[in-house]
Amino acid sequence: MSARLLIVGPQGSGKGTQGVRVGAALDIPVVSTGDVFRANVAEGTDLGLQVKSIIDAGDLVPDELTSAVVRDRLAQADAAQGFLLDGYPRNLAQVMHLDEFLEGRDEKLDAVIALVVPREESLSRLTARAAEQGRADDTEEAIATRLGIYERETAPILDVYGTRGIVDEIDGVGDLDEITARIFAALEARGLRPAR
């Protein structure tokens, strides 16, 4: 069975953890833009060199380059039967890039998993994580800034996918296993059942 999914949620929503669980259960690769960027930089690819110079300058990777890196990853053999995108598309321009790429392959997203977590919950989770991991860059102000960017730029993509009827809003608060079970219940309602 193929499944082409996107997982979306604010920082601290647990989307990275849940994405890995869903990808493993459906036997599809999790395509995280951060991981793909790091892999390209580590391998010294042309795309990686471009990404590195932008990140080293302290800038955000532009939409066109981000989309090129993701297209390159989705063109690999292991993503032929499906994938779970994490961190892309992160804005409306990237939604258009992804649509064009998938249309060119006569494919479309099957579902968008939207983890819903109140802002206060995200803040407390991220603050706790910063303390545990000693992440000095995760100040309350920096976290609030990142959540603001999510709310302004990423949350609007849910309106686009919502009009297509493919968004499943999942309560992202609670026990990890409970949240995973909610995700699978929503996917199974769409006929997407775990491979194992």
C-alpha positions in Angstrom: 0.0 0.0 0.0 1.2 3.5 -0.8 0.7 6.5 1.5 1.8 10.1 0.8 1.4 12.0 4.0 2.4 15.3 5.6 2.6 15.9 9.3 2.2 19.5 10.6 2.3 21.0 14.0 3.9 23.8 16.0 7.4 23.3 17.6 6.9 21.1 20.6 3.9 19.3 19.2 5.8 16.0 19.0 5.5 15.8 15.2 9.1 14.5 14.8 8.4 11.6 17.3 5.0 10.8 15.8 6.3 11.1 12.3 8.9 8.4 12.9 6.3 6.1 14.4 3.9 6.6 11.5 6.6 6.1 8.9 7.8 2.9 10.5 4.3 1.5 10.8 3.4 2.3 7.2 6.9 1.3 5.9 7.5 4.6 4.2 10.5 7.0 4.6 10.1 10.1 6.8 11.4 13.1 4.8 12.4 15.8 7.3 13.8 18.9 5.6 16.3 19.4 8.4 17.6 15.8 7.9 17.7 16.2 4.1 19.6 19.5 4.4 22.1 17.9 6.8 22.6 14.8 4.6 23.2 17.0 1.5 25.7 19.2 3.4 27.5 16.1 4.8 27.7 14.5 1.3 28.9 17.7 -0.2 26.3 17.6 -3.0 25.8 20.8 -5.2 22.5 21.4 -3.3 24.2 20.8 0.0 27.0 23.3 -0.8 24.3 25.9 -1.6 22.4 25.2 1.6 25.6 25.3 3.7 26.6 28.7 2.4 23.1 30.1 3.1 22.9 28.6 6.6 26.5 29.7 7.4 25.4 33.3 6.5 22.6 32.9 9.1 19.9 33.1 6.5 16.8 30.9 5.9 17.0 28.6 2.9 14.8 30.1 0.1 11.7 28.3 -0.9 13.0 27.3 -4.4 16.1 25.7 -3.0 14.2 24.0 -0.2 11.8 22.6 -2.8 14.6 21.4 -5.1 16.2 19.5 -2.1 12.9 17.9 -1.2 12.1 17.0 -4.9 15.5 15.3 -5.1 14.8 13.3 -2.0 11.3 12.3 -3.1 12.7 11.1 -6.5 14.8 8.4 -4.7 13.6 4.8 -5.0 12.6 4.3 -1.4 10.0 7.1 -1.7 8.3 5.6 -4.8 5.6 3.9 -2.8 5.0 6.8 -0.4 6.6 9.1 2.2 5.8 11.2 5.2 6.9 14.8 4.9 7.9 16.6 8.1 8.7 20.3 7.9 7.8 20.8 4.3 5.8 22.5 2.9 6.2 25.2 5.5 4.4 28.0 3.6 2.0 28.6 0.8 4.7 29.0 -1.9 6.1 25.5 -1.0 2.6 24.1 -1.2 2.5 25.2 -4.8 6.0 23.7 -5.5 4.9 20.4 -3.9 1.6 20.4 -5.9 3.5 20.9 -9.2 6.0 18.1 -8.4 3.3 15.6 -7.4 1.1 16.5 -10.3 4.0 15.8 -12.6 4.1 12.3 -11.2 0.3 11.9 -11.2 0.3 11.7 -7.4 -1.3 13.7 -4.6 -1.1 13.8 -0.8 -3.4 11.2 0.8 -3.7 13.0 4.2 -2.3 15.8 6.3 -1.9 15.0 10.0 -2.3 18.2 11.9 -1.2 17.9 15.5 -3.2 20.4 17.6 -1.3 21.6 20.7 -2.2 24.8 22.6 0.5 27.5 22.5 1.1 27.2 26.3 1.7 23.5 26.0 4.2 24.0 23.2 6.0 26.6 25.2 6.2 24.4 28.4 7.4 21.4 26.4 10.1 23.3 24.6 11.2 25.1 27.7 11.5 21.7 29.5 13.4 20.2 26.6 15.8 23.2 26.5 16.5 22.7 30.2 17.0 18.9 29.9 19.3 19.2 26.8 21.1 22.4 27.9 20.0 24.2 24.7 21.0 27.8 25.3 19.4 29.0 22.0 16.0 27.8 23.3 15.1 30.8 25.4 11.5 31.5 26.0 11.8 34.5 23.6 13.3 32.5 20.8 10.7 29.8 21.3 7.9 32.4 21.1 9.4 33.8 17.9 9.5 30.4 16.3 5.9 29.7 17.3 4.9 33.0 15.8 6.5 32.1 12.5 4.6 28.8 12.5 1.3 30.6 13.2 1.9 33.2 10.5 3.5 31.1 7.7 2.7 27.4 8.3 -0.7 27.3 9.9 -2.3 28.9 6.7 -1.3 25.8 4.6 -3.9 23.9 6.6 -6.6 26.0 5.1 -5.5 25.0 1.6 -5.4 21.3 2.4 -8.6 21.6 4.4 -10.5 22.7 1.3 -9.2 19.5 -0.3 -10.7 17.5 2.6 -7.4 15.8 3.5 -6.7 17.3 6.9 -7.0 15.2 10.0 -6.8 17.3 13.2 -5.3 15.2 16.0 -5.3 16.2 19.6 -1.5 16.4 20.3 -1.9 16.5 24.1 -1.6 13.3 26.2 0.4 10.1 26.4 2.6 9.4 23.3 0.9 6.1 22.6 -2.6 7.7 22.9 -1.6 10.3 20.3 -0.2 7.7 18.0 -3.4 5.7 18.3 -5.5 8.8 17.4 -3.3 9.3 14.3 -3.8 5.7 13.2 -7.5 5.8 13.8 -7.7 8.8 11.5 -5.5 7.2 8.8 -7.5 3.9 9.0 -10.7 5.9 8.4 -9.1 6.9 5.1 -8.2 3.3 4.3 -4.5 3.7 5.2 -3.6 0.8 7.4 -0.2 0.0 9.0 2.0 -2.4 7.0 3.0 -4.0 10.3 
